C-alpha cells in the first residue's frame, strides 16, 4: 500500500503546496545539488518536491523510463525510488528494474529506496543490488533530509575521488603513477638526466619500475626517435650473453652460420638498457667498460672495430657499490655506468600511492576482461595499505589482475586479493592489548609519513600535540 502523507516531524503534512510555506530559496537553482524523486503518485511527488526544493533542485519522474532519461540528461547526484512503479505499482519488480537501469547509467548515483512497513526485506535486497540506503513510510521529512545530506556528501566525495584518480591516471608520468614525495623526486631526476647523454644507473628492489624509468628517460631525450633496446643480463646464459651483446661473425663458433649484429649495435642512435647489469661476468664487464670508454666494439670472432653511438642506461637490484668494494663488480665500471644514480623507492615507502595504483590497475584489467567490477571494499583497501609488498608494484599488479579474474562480487575483497586480514596480527590478544597495538601501528605510520613532525601528525590523527606526546610515552614509541 502506498502512503499519501508525509510527516515532517511526526505530524501529518497538508499535501497542498501552499501549506508548506516555503521560504525564498537560499541558492539559485543552478547552484543547488540535483535530487531525483521517482514516484508514480503525483500527489506524493508534489509534496516531496515542495518539502525539499529549498535545498535541492528537485527533478521528478513517474516511471523508470523517465527516471533513466532524467539521469542521462540532468545527472542528479541522489535519487529516491519507490519500488512500486507502473504498470504494477503494488509489486516491486518494476522498482528493482528501475534500480538496475539507473545504476547502469550512473554507478555512483546514490539511490534511497522508499518502502512501506512490512517490506523491509525488499529494501535490504535493493541495498544488496546497489542502493545506498532505504527509508520506511510514512516519510518523515526531517529524517529524510538527514539521510539526503549524508548521501549528497558521500556522492561528492566519491566523484571527487574518481576525478582525482582519473587525473592521476591520465597525468601519469610516462606510464608511472604516483603522487608521493618519493616518486616526485624520481620524476625530477628523470627530467634532469633526459636533457643530457650521461650514463644512468637505476637501482632498487625487483618490481619497483626500473625499466619504466629507463623508458621515460629515453622518450624525453634527444634520442627518442632512435631504438630503445633492452637486454636482461641475468636472463641469458653466460655462454650466449657475449654474442647477444656484441654480435658475432660467421663461423665464430659452432652454430654461427651467419653474421649477426648484437644488441649494442642494434641500439645505434638510440638507447641501450642493460637490466640486472650486476649479473655480468668479469670478462664481459671488461669488454663493456672498453665500449663505454671508446664507443667501439668488436663482434665475437671479428677483428674490425665498429663505432656505435648509443646511450647506456643500466639497472640492478643489487648494491653495486658494495659489490665493487667486495671485488665482485669492477669499481671502474661502476663509476662509468653510475655517473647519475636513481634509487627507486619500494612500494611500502610510497605514502598514498597504493590506492592510486590499485585503482588504475583495476580500471585497466576490468576494461581488458570486460568484468563488471566497480571498486575495492574498504577492507581490501586497508589490506593493500597494510601489506609489506615484497614484490613491489609487480606484485600489486599480479594480485589485482588475479582478483579481477577470480572475484565473484561487484567489489574486490581481501580474499580476492589473497591478502591476510589486517586484523590477523591481533588474533588472540585481549581487547586492551589489541587497541594499544592498533594505536601504536597507526601513530608510527603517521609519524613516518610526517617525518617525525609531532604537530602535523597530531593534526592528521585528530588529537592535540600534548595528547600525542602522552600516547607515545604510554605506548613506548620513540621519535626517530
N, C-alpha and C positions, 0 to 999 in steps of 0.2 A: 504493500500500500504506500502511495506517495503522500507525504505530508505537505500541506499547503500553507503552513505557518512558519515564520521564522521567529526565533526567540533571541532578542539582543542580549538580555541578561537573565533569562528565565521566564520573562513575561511574554505573552503573545503579542506579536507585532502586527499593527494595522497594515494590511497588504497594499494600501493605496500609496503611491509615491509621495503625495503631498504630506502624508502623515509623518514622513521620515524627517522633515525639516532639515534638509541638507544645508550645511554652511557653504560659503563660497569656497571653491577649490583652492587648496594651498599651492598647487603646482599646475602650470598649464598642461594640457593633455599630452603634448609631445614629450614632456619630461617625466611623465608617470610611467611606472612599470606596467606592462600589459598582462592582464588576467583574463583567461578564457573560462566562461561558465557554460558547461554542456548540460543542458536540462531541457526536457521536452515540454514541460508545462510553462506556458508563457507567464502566468502569474508569479510563479516562484522565480523565474529568470528575472522578471522586473523587480521583485523585492530585493533580490541579491544584488542586482546592478545598482539600485539606488542606495543600498546599505554600504556598498564598497566603493562607489565612484569617487568619493573624496580623496582616496589614497591611490586608486588604480585607474588605468584606462581599461574599462571593462568591455570585453568582447563577448558575444553570446552566440550559441548555436543550439538548435533544437534536435539535431541528429548527428550521427558520427561522420556522415559525408561532409556536412557543412563545417564540422569541427576540424576535420583534416584539412579542408580548403583554407580555413582561417589560420591554422598553424603554418601552412605553406606560405601564405601571403603576408601575415602580420607578425609572426614569430613571437607569440607570447612566451613568457618565462614559466608561468604556472597556469594550471588548469584545474577546475573542479569538474568532476564527472559523476553524474547519476547513472548507476548501472542499468536502470530501467529505461530503455530508449525504444522509440518506434522502430519497426512495426509491432514489437511485442514488449510494451512498457511494463508488463507485470512479471517479466522474466529478465534474466541477467545476461543472456547470450550476446545481445547487441552491445551491451556495455563492455563486455570483455573484448569483443571485436573492435570496438572503438578504441579501447586502451591500447591494443596491439598496433593498430594503424597509426594512432597518434605518436606512439613512441618510435615507430618505424620512421616517421617523418623527422622527429627531433628526439633522439635518445636522451638528451639532457633535460627535456621537459619534465617538470615536477607535477605529477598528476595526483590530486587528492580525491579519492573516491568517497562519494557521499552515499550512505546506505541506510536502510531502515533498521529498526530494532529487530533482533532475531535473525539478522542476515550477516552477522559478524564473520561467519566462515567465508562468505563471498568476498568480504573486504580483505581478509587475510590471503585469500587466493589471488586477489588483484595485486597485493603487495609482492607476492612471490613472482608475479608476472611483470613487475617493474614499476608499479605505482609507488609514489613517495609515501603516502600515509592515507588514513581513512577518517571519516567523520560520521558519527551516527546521528540520524534525525531524531527529534526535531533540531534544526540548525540553530545554535546559539551564536549570534553574530560576533560577540566579543571574543569567544573562544576560537571561532573560525579565523578571526583576524590574527590572533596569536600564531595559529598554525600557518597562515599565509605568510606572515612576516618571516617565520623560520624558513619556509620553502623558498621565498624570494632571495633571502640571504644566501642559502646554500646554492641556489641556482647561479647567482652572480659569482660566488667563489669558484664553483666548478667551471664555469665558462671562462673566467679569467685565467684559471689554471690551464685549461685547454689551449687558450690563446698563447700563454707563456710557453707551453710545451711545443706548440706549432712554430712559434718564433724561434725557439731554441733549435728545433729540428731543421727549419728552413735556413736559419742563420748559422748552421754548424760550420765549423772552421775546417774546410776541406775534408769533410767526412768525419771529423772528430766532434763529439757532442760533450759539452760540459761548460759550466759557468763558475766552477770553483776557482779560488785563487791559484791553486796548483796548476790547473790547466791554462789559466790566463798567462802564467809565466811561460808555459810551453809555446803558446801562440805567439807571444812576444819574441821568443827566441827564434821561432821559425821565420817570422817576418824579417828579423835582422840578418840571419845567415843566408836567406834566399837571395839577397842582393849581392852576395859575394860568390866566390867559387872555391872557398876553402873546404877541406875535408871536414866532415862532421861525424862524431861518434855518438850514437843514441844508445843509452844504457837503461836497463830496467828489467823487472821481472817478466817472465813469459806471459803473454796475453795483455800487456799494457798498451799496445798500439804503436810499437816502434816503426813498423812498416808504414803505417798511416802518416806518421811524422815525416818519414823519408819521401813519401809520395807528395806530401804537401810542399816540402822544400823544392822538389823538382818542378811541380806545377807553377810555383811562384818565381822560379828562376828564369834567367835568360835562355836556359836550355830546354824550356818547356815543350818546344816543338820537336825536340830530339827524343830518342828512345829512353825508356826507363827500364833497365834490365836488372832483374832480381836473381840472386843465387844464394841458396841456403847452404852455407859451408858445412853445416853439421848433418845435412840430409843426403849427401852424395858420398859414396865410398871413396876412401882415400886414394885408391888406385886410379879412379876416374876423375878426381877433382882437378888435377893439374890440367888435363886435356879440356875439361869443361871451362876452366878459367882462361887458359891461354891458347886453346885450339891445338891442332896437330897437322903435320904434313902427311901426305900419302906414304904409307909404308913405315911410318914412325914406330909402330908396334903391331903385334898380331891383331888383325881385325881392322887396322886403319887402311881401308881400301880407297878412301878419297881424302882430299884435303878438307879440313874443317876449321872454320873460324870459331874462336872461343867467345865466352860471354863478354870479356873485356873489349874485344874488337866490336862485338855487337852493340856496345854502348857508345860507339863513336858519335860525337856531337851531342851526347845526352848525359845520362846519369847512371852509374853503376852502384847498385845497393848490395853490399855484402852482409847478409844476415848471419848471425852467430859466427862472427869472424874469429872469435876465440877458439874455435874448433880447428883452425888451420894447423897443419903440421909445421915443425920448424923449417924444413926445406921450402915449403910453399910461402911461409912468412918472409923468407929471404927474397924469393922471386917477386912477391907482391911489393916489398919495400923498394926493390930496384925499379919496378914500374912506377911507383909513386914518385920516386926521385927523378926519373929520366923521362917519364911518359912514353916509354918504349917497351915492347915485349918481343919475345921470340916464341914461335909456336913449338910444341914438342916435336923433336926431330928436325927442326929447321935451323938455319943459320942466319937468316935475314932478320934484321931489326925492323920492326913495324911501329911507326908512331901512332899513338892513339890519344885523341883529345876527348877526355871524359872526366866528369867529376865523380869522386868516390865518396859515398856515404856508407857507413858501417854501423852494425848494431850487435849488441851482446847482452845476454842475461847474466854474464859473469863479471866479477870485479877485475877488469883487465889491468888496472893499475897495480892491484895486489898481485895478480898473476905475473906481471912484469917484474915486480920486486922478488918474487919467488923463482923466477927464471923460466916459467912455463910459457911466457909470451915475451917476444922481443920488446925491450924498452924503447928502442929507436922507432920500431913500427908503431908502438902505442902512441908516441908523441907525434908521429907523422899523420895517423888517421884521426887523432883526437885534438886537432887544433881548436875545435869547439866541441864541448861535451854537453849533450842534452840528456838530463835524467828524467825518465818517465815516472810519475808517481803511481804507486799501486792504487787500485780502486778503493781499498778500505780507507785511504787517506784523502780521497776526493770528496770533501764535505758537500753534500747536497746534490751530487751528480748522479747518484744511483737511481732516484726516481725518474730523472730526465732520460737517462739511458734506457731504463726499463720500459718507459712509455714509448720511446722512439722505436725500440726493438719490437715491442708488442704491436705497434702500428705496422711495422714492416712485415712481420710474419703473419699477422691476421690478413693483411692485404694479399700476401703471396698464397696463403692456404684457403682464402675465402671463408674463414671461420667467423661466426658471429659472436665474438668476444669483445666486450666493451670496457675492459679495465681490470685492475687488480683489487682484491679485497684489502681493507686496512691491515688485516693480519699478514697478508702476503707482502705488503709494502714494509711493514715492520720487520718481517723475516728477512727481506732483502737488505735492509739497512743494518741489521744485526749480524749478518753473515760475514765471515772473515775474508772471503773471496781469494783463496789461494791461487785460483786460475784467472783472477782479474776479469777484464771486460770479456775475454773469450769465454770464460766460464758463465758469466751472466748471459751472454748471447746464446750459449747452448741450452741453458736452463729455460730461458724464455721460449726458445724455439720448440723444445720438447713439450713445455706446458701448453703452448698453443695447439699442438697436435693432439695431446692426450686429454686436455681439460673436457669435462662433461658439462660444466655450468657456463653461465654467461660471463663470469668473472674468474680470474686466475686466483687460486688458493695456495697456501703454503705447501699443501700436499701435491698440487700440480707441479710446483717448482722443486719438489723433493727437498724441502728445507725443514730442518728440525724446528719445532715450535720455539719462539724466542723465550717462552716461559719454562722451557725444559730445565734450564740451569737452576731454577728454584724448586725443582721437584724434591719432595721430602723435607723441605725447610718449614719451620714454623712461620706463622704469618708475620711476626715481628722481624724475623731474620730475612724473610723474602722481601719485605718492604725496605729494610735497610740496604739489602743488596741491590734492589732496583734503584733506590735513591743514589747509591754510590756509583752505579753504572751511568746513570743519567747525568749526574753532576760532573763526573770525569769526562764524559763525552762533550758536554757543553764547554767546559774549561779548555779542552783541547782545541775545540773549534774557535774559541775566542783568544787563543794563545795565552791563556792564563790570566786574562783581564777579569778580575772579580766583579767589577761594576757592570760590564757588558754581559757577563754570564748571569748575574743576578736578574738583569732585565729580561733575558731570554727565559729564565726559569720562573719568572713571575714572583720573585721574592726580593726582600731587601738585601743589601750588601752585608749588614751585620748578621742577618739570619743565615745567609750562605756561609759566612765565615764560621758560625757556630756549628752548622751541619758538617762542614769539612772537618772541624775538630772532633766532633762526635763520631764521624764515620772513618776517621783516620786517613783522610785524603790530604796528600801533601802537594802544595802548589809547585809545579815544575819550573 
